[in-house]
């Protein structure tokens, strides 16, 4: 008879594209005794989570809460709720997650138009405007932080153009929220989603989401029911609203976790947190280039929380990653999609973003590449 022993996972140094290392305070919060999902103490905690998420998103949006599911669930929630069969969406595709947005939108019967750029490049306001001038779209979707390439999409001026053509601006903040500025109100973003396991340094399992007034009005003026019951924001909004109308049983321990992760962000302060991510990433970039390695994304569009490195010629990139894991207990990731087998993805997110981890990784890579 097979025996199942006690779980004993190693304390990995997680420097991949996610999950990132989790602050011990967050793990301790998850160990608190469970509450019922309508317990007065849990209801009060829900309010705190919403307040702290507004801080992180830099928004006053009333509809701001975590979807019960990973970042992919909050991603799907945005397209499922904004789009009805026949609606048009223009999606910027310059990496894997732009492709995923296209796939999701097509499954809800939308007319999907692609605005394409080579992987590792970004879109300009002029390109978006030219595409909308040719044919307007109900929704324009852009990936703010593309996890597959390590590009950071400039957002200034995008919403103004989209709104001028009668559209709504949707952005993917999965690898940016809590690590680089995400200015929802200042940028005029209508709806945005994220995940907990990247720069927030919380386990995967919740998908923070914020909905602005334009997108909320569109949602409540739908002619058809949202095709996804679980992610129907008209119902989830009522659950997170004042009435607390029952929709599903919230993941209690994960709610404890996100509250503590957001509390840590609030204590550190957004500007200090952004500066820490930038400084540690700059140290990493300098060290990688000193080793003779090529960074794929130009410096002006490089995402501080996720760096893509071109794998050196003549070296099996997967072997190096395996050696990092087995010999040094460090996890980094290989390329995704078009970059598969050609690149490494190195994450410095949240609790993982510190000078010690940068120094350790660079020293390990130097030894392995000799």
For each residue, the residues with C-beta under 8 A, 3 or more apart:
1:
2:
3:
4:
5: 8
6:
7:
8: 5
9:
10: 329
11: 329
12: 21 325 329 330 331
13: 21 328 329 330 331 352 357 360 361
14: 19 20 21 331 347 352
15: 330 331 332 346 347 348 352 357 361
16: 331 332 333 345 346 347
17: 147 175 198 306 333 336 345 347
18: 147 175 195 197 198 204 347 349
19: 14 22 197 198 203 204
20: 14 197 198 199 201 347 349 350 351 352
21: 12 13 14 201 350 351 352
22: 19 26 27 201 202 203 351
23: 26 27 201 260 261 264 350 351
24: 27 28
25: 28 29 260 264
26: 22 23 29 30 201 202 203 257 260 261 264
27: 22 23 24 30 31 257
28: 24 25 31 32 260
29: 25 26 32 256 257 259 260
30: 26 27 203 253 254 256 257
31: 27 28
32: 28 29 253 256
33:
34: 252 253
35: 39 41 42 252
36: 39 42
37: 42 249 250 252
38: 42 43 244 246
39: 35 36 42 43
40: 43 44
41: 35 44 45
42: 35 36 37 38 39 45 46 250 252 255
43: 38 39 40 46 47 244
44: 40 41 47 48
45: 41 42 48 49 255 256 259
46: 42 43 49 50 65 240 244 250 255
47: 43 44 50 51
48: 44 45 51 52 259
49: 45 46 52 53 65 66 255 258 259 262
50: 46 47 53 54 64 65 240
51: 47 48 54 55
52: 48 49 55 56 259 262 263 265 266
53: 49 50 56 57 64 65 66 208 210 262
54: 50 51 57 58 59 60 61 64 210
55: 51 52 58 262 265 266 270
56: 52 53 177 178 182 200 208 262 265 270
57: 53 54 61 64 173 177 182 184 192 208 210
58: 54 55 181 182 183 184 185 186 270
59: 54 64 184 185 210 212
60: 54 185
61: 54 57 64 184 185 210 211 212 213
62: 216
63: 210 211 216 233 237 240
64: 50 53 54 57 59 61 208 209 210 211
65: 46 49 50 53 208 209 236 237 240
66: 49 53 74 196 206 207 208 209 255 258
67: 73 74 77 193 206 207 208 209 231 236
68: 73 205 206 248 250 251 254
69: 72 73 74 205 206 207 230 231
70: 73 74 195 197 204 205 206 207
71: 74 75 174 193 194 195 196 197 198 204 207
72: 69 75 76 100 195 207
73: 67 68 69 70 76 77 207 231
74: 66 67 69 70 71 77 78 193 194 195 207 208 209
75: 71 72 78 79 97 100 101 104 172 174 193 207
76: 72 73 79 80 104 228 231
77: 67 73 74 80 81 193 207 209 228 231 233 236
78: 74 75 81 82 141 170 191 192 193 209
79: 75 76 82 83 89 101 104 105 108 110 139 141 170
80: 76 77 83 104 108 226 227 228 231 232
81: 77 78 219 222 226 231 232 233 234
82: 78 79 87 89 138 139 168 170 191 215 218 219
83: 79 80 87 89 105 108 109 110 138 139
84: 87 108 109 110 222 223 224
85: 108 109 110 224
86: 109 110 111
87: 82 83 84 109 110 111 138 139
88: 110 111 113 135 136 137 138 139
89: 79 82 83 105 110 111 112 113 137 138 139 140 141
90: 113 114 115 128 131 132 137 139 140 141 167
91: 98 101 102 105 112 113 114 115 140 141 142
92: 98 115 116 117 123 128 140 141 142 143 153
93: 98 99 101 102 114 115 116 117
94: 98 116 117 118 119 120 121 122 123 143 146 149 151
95: 98 99 119 120 143 146 147 148 149 151 337
96: 99 100 146 147 148 149 336 337
97: 75 100 101 143 146 147 148 172 174
98: 91 92 93 94 95 101 102 141 143 146
99: 93 95 96 102 103 337
100: 72 75 96 97 103 104
101: 75 79 91 93 97 98 104 105 141 143 172
102: 91 93 98 99 105 106 112 114
103: 99 100 106 107
104: 75 76 79 80 100 101 107 108
105: 79 83 89 91 101 102 108 110 112 141
106: 102 103 109 110 112
107: 103 104
108: 79 80 83 84 85 104 105 227
109: 83 84 85 86 87 106
110: 79 83 84 85 86 87 88 89 105 106
111: 86 87 88 89
112: 89 91 102 105 106
113: 88 89 90 91 131 135 137
114: 90 91 93 102
115: 90 91 92 93 123 127 128 131
116: 92 93 94
117: 92 93 94 121 122 123 127
118: 94 121
119: 94 95 148 149 337 338 339
120: 94 95 149 150 151 296 297 308
121: 94 117 118 151 301
122: 94 117 151 152 153 154 301
123: 92 94 115 117 127 128 142 153
124: 127 128
125: 128 129 156 157 158 161
126: 129 130
127: 115 117 123 124 130 131
128: 90 92 115 123 124 125 131 132 140 142 158 161 162
129: 125 126 132 133 161 164 165
130: 126 127 133 134
131: 90 113 115 127 128 134 135
132: 90 128 129 135 136 137 140 161 162 164 165 167
133: 129 130 165
134: 130 131
135: 88 113 131 132
136: 88 132 165 166 167
137: 88 89 90 113 132 140 165 167
138: 82 83 87 88 89 166 167 168
139: 79 82 83 87 88 89 90 167 168 169 170
140: 89 90 91 92 128 132 137 158 162 167 168 169 170
141: 78 79 89 90 91 92 98 101 105 170 171 172
142: 91 92 123 128 153 155 158 169 170 171 172
143: 92 94 95 97 98 101 146 153 171 172
144: 152 153 155 171 172 173 176 182 192
145: 151 152 153 172 173 174 175 176 179 180 303 305 306
146: 94 95 96 97 98 143 149 150 151 153 172 175 303
147: 17 18 95 96 97 150 174 175 198 306 336 345
148: 95 96 97 119 335 336 337 339 345
149: 94 95 96 119 120 146 296 297 308 339
150: 120 146 147 296 297 302 303 306 307 308 345
151: 94 95 120 121 122 145 146 297 301 302 303
152: 122 144 145 176 180 301 302 303 304
153: 92 122 123 142 143 144 145 146 171 301
154: 122 158 301
155: 142 144 158 159 171 183 187 189
156: 125 187
157: 125 160 161
158: 125 128 140 142 154 155 161 162 169 187
159: 155 162 163 169 187 188 189 190
160: 157 163 164 188
161: 125 128 129 132 157 158 164 165
162: 128 132 140 158 159 165 167 168 169
163: 159 160 166 167 169 188 214
164: 129 132 160 161
165: 129 132 133 136 137 161 162
166: 136 138 163
167: 90 132 136 137 138 139 140 162 163
168: 82 138 139 140 162 190 191 214 215 218
169: 139 140 142 158 159 162 163 187 188 189 190 191
170: 78 79 82 139 140 141 142 189 190 191 192 215
171: 141 142 143 144 153 155 189 191 192
172: 75 97 101 141 142 143 144 145 146 192 193 194
173: 57 144 145 176 177 182 192 193 194
174: 71 75 97 145 147 177 193 194 195 198
175: 17 18 145 146 147 179 198 199 303 305 306 349
176: 144 145 152 173 179 180 182 194 199 303 305
177: 56 57 173 174 182 194 198 199 200 208
178: 56 198 199 200 201 265 273 350
179: 145 175 176 198 199 273 274 277 304 305 349 350 353
180: 145 152 176 199 274 277 278 303 304 305
181: 58 270 274
182: 56 57 58 144 173 176 177 192 194
183: 58 155 186 187
184: 57 58 59 61 187 189 192 210 212
185: 58 59 60 61 188 189 212
186: 58 183
187: 155 156 158 159 169 183 184
188: 159 160 163 169 185
189: 155 159 169 170 171 184 185 192 212
190: 159 168 169 170 211 212 214 215
191: 78 82 168 169 170 171 209 210 211 212 215
192: 57 78 144 170 171 172 173 182 184 189 209 210
193: 67 71 74 75 77 78 172 173 174 207 208 209
194: 71 74 172 173 174 176 177 182 198 200 207 208 209
195: 18 70 71 72 74 174 198 200 204 206 207 208
196: 66 71 200 202 203 204 205 206 207 208 254 257 258 261
197: 18 19 20 70 71 200 202 203 204 205
198: 17 18 19 20 71 147 174 175 177 178 179 194 195 305 347 349 350
199: 20 175 176 177 178 179 180 277 305 349 350 353
200: 56 177 178 194 195 196 197 208 258 261 262 265 350
201: 20 21 22 23 26 178 261 264 349 350 351 352
202: 22 26 196 197 206 254 257 258 260 261
203: 19 22 26 30 196 197 254 257
204: 18 19 70 71 195 196 197
205: 68 69 70 196 197 251 254 257
206: 66 67 68 69 70 195 196 202 251 254 255 257 258
207: 66 67 69 70 71 72 73 74 75 77 193 194 195 196
208: 53 56 57 64 65 66 67 74 177 193 194 195 196 200 258
209: 64 65 66 67 74 77 78 191 192 193 194 233
210: 53 54 57 59 61 63 64 184 191 192
211: 61 63 64 190 191 215 216 219 233 237
212: 59 61 184 185 189 190 191 215 216
213: 61 216 217
214: 163 168 190 217 218
215: 82 168 170 190 191 211 212 218 219
216: 62 63 211 212 213 219 220
217: 213 214 220 221
218: 82 168 214 215 221 222
219: 81 82 211 215 216 222 233 234
220: 216 217 234
221: 217 218
222: 81 84 218 219 225 226
223: 84
224: 84 85 227
225: 222 232
226: 80 81 222 229 231 232 233 234
227: 80 108 224
228: 76 77 80 231 232
229: 226 232 235
230: 69 248
231: 67 69 73 76 77 80 81 226 228 236
232: 80 81 225 226 228 229 235 236
233: 63 77 81 209 211 219 226 236 237
234: 81 219 220 226 237 238
235: 229 232 238 239 245 247
236: 65 67 77 231 232 233 239 240 247
237: 63 65 211 233 234 240 241
238: 234 235 241 243 245 247
239: 235 236 244 245 246 247 248 250
240: 46 50 63 65 236 237 244
241: 237 238 244 245
242:
243: 238
244: 38 43 46 239 240 241
245: 235 238 239 241
246: 38 239
247: 235 236 238 239
248: 68 230 239
249: 37
250: 37 42 46 68 239 255
251: 68 205 206 254 255
252: 34 35 37 42 255 256
253: 30 32 34 256 257
254: 30 68 196 202 203 205 206 251 257 258
255: 42 45 46 49 66 206 250 251 252 258 259
256: 29 30 32 45 252 253 259 260
257: 26 27 29 30 196 202 203 205 206 253 254 260 261
258: 49 66 196 200 202 206 208 254 255 261 262
259: 29 45 48 49 52 255 256 262 263
260: 23 25 26 28 29 202 256 257 263 264
261: 23 26 196 200 201 202 257 258 264 265 350
262: 49 52 53 55 56 200 258 259 265 266
263: 52 259 260 266 267
264: 23 25 26 201 260 261 267 268
265: 52 55 56 178 200 261 262 268 270 273
266: 52 55 262 263 269
267: 263 264
268: 264 265 272 273 276
269: 266 272 273
270: 55 56 58 181 265 273 274
271: 274 275
272: 268 269 275 276
273: 178 179 265 268 269 270 276 277
274: 179 180 181 270 271 277 278
275: 271 272 278 279
276: 268 272 273 279 280 353
277: 179 180 199 273 274 280 281 304 305 348 349 353
278: 180 274 275 281 282 304
279: 275 276 282 283
280: 276 277 283 284 304 348 353 354 355 357 358
281: 277 278 284 285 302 304 305 307 348 353
282: 278 279 285 286 304
283: 279 280 286 287 355 358
284: 280 281 287 288 307 346 348 358 361 362
285: 281 282 288 289 295 299 302 307
286: 282 283 289 290
287: 283 284 290 291 358 362
288: 284 285 291 293 295 307 309 362 365
289: 285 286 292 293 294 295
290: 286 287
291: 287 288 362 365 366 369
292: 289 312
293: 288 289 309 310 312 365
294: 289 309 310
295: 285 288 289 299 302 307 308 309 310
296: 120 149 150 308 309 310 339 343
297: 120 149 150 151 301 302 303 307 308
298: 301 302
299: 285 295 302
300:
301: 121 122 151 152 153 154 297 298
302: 150 151 152 281 285 295 297 298 299 307
303: 145 146 150 151 152 175 176 180 297 306 307
304: 152 179 180 277 278 280 281 282 348
305: 145 175 176 179 180 198 199 277 281 347 348 349 353
306: 17 145 147 150 175 303 345 346 347 348 349
307: 150 281 284 285 288 295 297 302 303 345 346 347 348
308: 120 149 150 295 296 297 335 339 343 344 345 346
309: 288 293 294 295 296 343 344 345 346
310: 293 294 295 296 342 343
311: 315 317 320 335 341 342 343 344
312: 292 293 315 369
313:
314:
315: 311 312 319 320 369
316: 319 320
317: 311 320 321 334 335 341 342 343 344
318: 321 322 334 341
319: 315 316 322 323
320: 311 315 316 317 323 324 344 365 368 369
321: 317 318 324 325 331 332 333 334 344
322: 318 319 325 326
323: 319 320 326 327 328 368
324: 320 321 327 328 330 331 332 361 364 365 368
325: 12 321 322 328 329 330 331
326: 322 323
327: 323 324 364 368
328: 13 323 324 325 360 364
329: 10 11 12 13 325
330: 12 13 15 324 325 360 361 364
331: 12 13 14 15 16 321 324 325
332: 15 16 321 324 344 345 346 347 361
333: 16 17 321 336 344 345 346 347
334: 317 318 321 340 341 343 344 345
335: 148 308 311 317 338 339 340 341 342 343 344 345
336: 17 96 147 148 333 339 340 345
337: 95 96 99 119 148 340
338: 119 335
339: 119 148 149 296 308 335 336 342 343
340: 334 335 336 337
341: 311 317 318 334 335
342: 310 311 317 335 339
343: 296 308 309 310 311 317 334 335 339
344: 308 309 311 317 320 321 332 333 334 335
345: 16 17 147 148 150 306 307 308 309 332 333 334 335 336
346: 15 16 284 306 307 308 309 332 333 361
347: 14 15 16 17 18 20 198 305 306 307 332 333 352
348: 15 277 280 281 284 304 305 306 307 352 353 357 358
349: 18 20 175 179 198 199 201 277 305 306 352 353
350: 20 21 23 178 179 198 199 200 201 261 353
351: 20 21 22 23 201 354
352: 13 14 15 20 21 201 347 348 349 357
353: 179 199 276 277 280 281 305 348 349 350 357
354: 280 351 357 358
355: 280 283 358 359
356: 359 360
357: 13 15 280 348 352 353 354 360 361
358: 280 283 284 287 348 354 355 361 362
359: 355 356 362 363
360: 13 328 330 356 357 363 364
361: 13 15 284 324 330 332 346 357 358 364 365
362: 284 287 288 291 358 359 365 366
363: 359 360 366 367
364: 324 327 328 330 360 361 367 368
365: 288 291 293 320 324 361 362 368 369
366: 291 362 363 369 370
367: 363 364 370
368: 320 323 324 327 364 365
369: 291 312 315 320 365 366
370: 366 367
